[in-house]
Every structure is written in C-alpha cells, then in structure tokens.
Amino acid sequence: MKLPDSKDFWSGVMLIAIGGAALFIGRDYPFGTALRMGAGFFPLVLGAVLVLFGVYFVARGARSSDKIEGNWSPRALVILPLAFVLFGVLMEYAGFVPALFVLVVGSASAGTEFKLIEVLLLAVLLTAMCVALFIWALGLPYPLFTGS
Amino acid sequence: MELFQQLIFGFGIALSWQNLLYCLIGVSVGTLIGVLPGIGPLGTIAILLPITFNVAPVGALIMLAGIYYGAQYGGSTTAILVNLPGETSSVVTCIDGYQMARQGRAGPALAIAAIGSFFAGTVGTLLIALFGPPLAEVALQFAAPEYFSLMLMSLVAAAVLAQGDMMKSIAMVALGLLLGIVGRDVNTGIERYSFGITELSDGIGFIVVAVGMFAMGEIISNLGDPEERKVFTAKVTHLFPTWDDMKQSIGPILRGTAIGSFFGVLPGTGPAIASFSSYMVEKKLAADPSRFGRGAIEGVAGPESANNADAQCKFIPMLTLGLPASGVMALMLGALTIQGIQPGPEVMTQRPDLFWGLIASMWIGNLMLVVLNLPLIGLWVKLLEVPYRLLFPAIMAFSAIGIYSVNNSSFEIYLTALFGVAGFVWSKLGFPPAPLLLGFVLGPMMEENLRRAMLMAKGDPSVFVTRPISLGFIIITIGILIVMVAPAVKKRRAEITD
C-alpha cells in the first residue's frame, strides 16, 4: 500500500497522536468539578480538541491534494540536532571550549558546502570570540576544559 | 500636561548612558539581522534573551525592542537593494523598491523608507503614550472572567488573522496551550506531563521552544531549500529624495501610518498584513495605478510606514494588558517575567520607569536607525556577502550558549534539539509557528484565570456572559470566527496569503 503524501493527512495523524498521548498520559489527572477544577480539566479538554482537529485534517486530507513541498533536508535534520545534543554532553564532561568547537564544526558539516580549512578557522574564531564574550566579559561560570 | 511630564520622565530614563548604549546595541543588532536573511527578530530575541538576565529590566527591554524594530529597517534595505526581503514585513517593499533601485533611484527609495518609518515610529510612540494609560486603567477593573475571555479573544484573533491556514493556526494555539501546562500544577501540586523528569516539573522553558522552532527549525529549512542570493551592489548615490518625491510620499506615509497603527493593536496580524494593505490602498488611490510595480515611490513610502507603525503599536496590548499580540511580544512578556515583573496593567503604575523609559527609547531608537542606516548603507550591504555557510554555525553556537546559560542544564539543550526537529516538521506540514508560541505563553495564565473565574462564580460557567466586559470579548470572538468562515472573506484571505 502506498502511503498518502498529503500535507493535511499527515497533519491530522500528528495531531491525533499528540492529542491521544495527552489524553492517555493525563487519564489519571483529577478532573475536578466546575467549582474546583482539577489538574486534569485543561489537559483533557486540550487533548480532546487536538484529536478533533486531527480527525478534521485527516478527513480533509482524503480530499485534498496538497503535497508536502520542498525536500526534507535529511542531512541537516539529523546533524543539527545531533550537534546540539553533543554540545550538551560535552558541556558536562569536557568543558566549554571542546563543546563549542565540536558544535560549530558539526553544524557546519550539515551545510551543502563544506570546506575543512574554512570551517576550522571559523570554529577557532567563534570559540575564541565566545570565550571572550561569554566567559570573560559576561562572566558565565563554565570551565574552559573540565579537569584542567 | 501630565502626558508631557511623563514623556519627559521617560526621556530622562532612556537618555541615561547605559540605556542609550543598550538602545544602540539593540538597533544595530536588529539592523544586522534584518539585513541578513535566514534569521529573524524572533529567533534573535530568543537567543539573546538569556544574556539580558544580568541587565536591569528597563535596559533589557529597551535592547530587545530595539532589535525588533531595527530588523524592520534592515529588512527594507535588502528589499530595495537586492530584491530580497530580509524580513516578511518588507516583502511588499521589494515590488517597487527594487524597481526604483534598478532605475538608479535606490537612494531616494532608501531615504523615503527611512523617513516614512521614522514618522510612523514617532506616531506609534505617541499613540502608546496616549492610549496606554487609559487602557491600563480600564484593565485594572478586570477580574478573572474578563481576563479569560480577553485571552480567548486574542488567541482566536491571532490564529485567524495570522497568515496561512486558519484551522492549522488554531490547532497550533491548542498545542501551545497544552505545552504550556507541562510541569507542576500550581494549585494542586500534581505533576503533569513531566514523566518524572525533574527539569520538566518547572515547565518547559519558553526560550527552549522559541530557539528550537525559530532558530534551529529555520536553519534546517534553509539548508533544505537554499534560496539564491544575487547580490546587486549598486552604488547608492543621490540619497536625498527630490521635492516631487516628498510631495508624492506624504499621503502614503500618513495613510500607511494609520493603517499600520490599526493593524498593530490587533493580535496576530503580522507587519506583512499592514504593509500589504497599505500597498493595496495606495494602488487603488493612485491616479495611474500602472506605475505600481515599476518603481512608484508611493509603493515604498506607504508599506514601510505601515510596517513600522504596526511594530510600535504591537506594544500597546503587551504593555497595558500583558497580552502578546505577536510572537515577538510573547518573547517580550517572557523577558518581563524572567526579570520578575508580572505583566499586566499594574506595570504602568508600579514600574512607570519601565513603561515610559521604553516608550522614549523607541523614539530615540528610531532616530538612531535613520542616522545608522542612511550613511552606513554601504556597510550593511557588504554584510549581505557573508555566505550562509558561515552564518548558520554561528547562530547555532549562540543559541546553544544562550540556552545552556539559563539553567546551566544540558537537558534544555536536548529539549531544544527536539523542538528544532518538531518545528521543522510542523512548518513542512504547513503549521505556522507563531500561534504555538502565543498559546504557550498564555496557557498557564488562561488556566489560572479559568479556575479563578469558576471559583468566583461558584461553578457557574455563565459568568463569562453575564459580566458585560467579558460578554463583549466573547461576542467579538464569535464575531471574528463567523466573519472568517464567510466565503467572501475566505477567498480574499487566500488571495492575500498567496
């Protein structure tokens, strides 16, 4: 079976999934009464609203033919979040300088053009600039290198 | 005249050397990112928000506001010189501005854009000063039911008036509201959607959402569909418009300012709607409409005034009611909250320095922009030659440091990565990101006011329609929905969006 490629269809699926998850996870939150609304009132109403929107879009998607435009830029979609996660890990275990350096080089590799020397130069410059600005000038309390 | 006394008080604050410096930094950064495509005021303000924690509230707000309206100026520069709207607000300026540049009249186009913007900015500043205090006075009478209805109205209006698919905008508002309730419930102490993660029990940081969607999500999109940038570095000569240019532009500037101010106070209408409306009006009024699209100066003067007036007037609901009328204003509210200031009508009475200082600084900032933009135009154009491949890693770096510095938490970095991916996917599916941010910021406030209203009314939901002010908001909300579903409006809306 071929998957539908309508924008609306997938929008609907996504909203049903999010709304459904909200309803499922929030099923035990106390709903409360009209006088004293519980913690569950708002989440459950919103979850239901999202599911309804989802159903609407799936139905609309069955009739519409608006395809998803452009490409999914898979390279950037994987690399950029990954570079961010790596930054988070390195901040904890390696320090500000390696974290930032890896982030800049990593991000740059998501681009369409990648010139190694240019990127290394950019990383060195940016790291130096950020150390001067954030660590020295603004006084953020991060070790440049952990354990040194 | 009390108004003048207060304005003078405001100028006293805005003219302190620190605040002048913050203003200058703000408008310079704003012009910079306005010129650079691929990074907008929303993303920039989100990234720079954490840096403003150490700055006094007045200075922080002055700087952030400067970025916002500075970006409008920068955006028009590239629209005129390179036919490339740096910001969505200057899309319309491309049409006639670029034609003027090709005819060797780039100077007058830039000058008239700056003059129009400055005039509109001045009027906008005066409007805030005039209408802010009485509005806040009224808002002080509001209780929980009024606030709930007002927020409902502005969310619906924001979703409906925003560009793009209306149903998708409303869905995004609901999603934003849902994301806003993550964390410990203030009334009952129950953890909601925090999955036992301690970092989540205080809720999702709104900088995380904003940077994820507006900085990282944008970059992913841009790398997927790279736009071509042809840099047209024409020599800008004869900066000064001729007397005829001036005469032709006075009407459009006045009308554009009025149109922009009107749309400015409406929630959800981006500056693009204001500038587009102004362009249509000028074209209708012109004796010879065929000149439009071929370098008519009115087509620059009107829209440029309109988008700046719109930008200024967006501050009115934010400062007086604590209501964000756009994504940027949602960030400004966030900035206030982070500084420990509860947004709302009390700001004006409890922090008059903040209110009047900000207003005065906006006028000063507009003046700085004229000075900054016209003589230094060559410098800004040079910046266009910075290739995107060098730019986006730098944006990533600043984003990461900014987010990490909020709570010194790697978890928020991971969460931002998640929102980056989500933001990209949502934009691919045609969901506009700004409504989500509005819902996200208003979510907790709305829930709180709903609960209080129900408690106040002993569980009777009719409280929202029996109190006159609240009823008024509800009627307007329903009215907006009905009007928007009407076929004629729907069609017209589709035309504008395309």
Interface residues (C-beta under 8 A of the other chain):
Chain A: K7 W10 S11 M14 L15 I18 A22 I25 G26 Y29 P30 T33 A34 L35 R36 M37 G38 A39 F42 P43 L46 G47 V49 L50 F53 Y56 F57 D66 I68 G70 N71 W72 S73 R75 A76 L77 L80 P81 L82 A83 F84 V85 F87 G88 V89 M91 E92 A99 L100 L103 V104 V105 S107 A108 A110 G111 T112 E113 F114 E118 V119 L122 A123 L126 C130 F134 L138 L140 P141 Y142
Chain B: I51 N54 M167 K168 I170 A171 A174 L175 L177 L178 I181 D185 N187 T188 I190 R192 Y193 M216 I219 I220 S221 L223 G224 D225 P226 Y388 R389 L390 F392 P393 A394 M396 A397 F398 A400 I401 Y404 S405 N408 S410 F411 I413 Y414 T416 A417 L418 G420 V421 F424 V425 K428 L429 G430 F431 E447 L450 R451 M454 L455 K458 G459 D460 P461
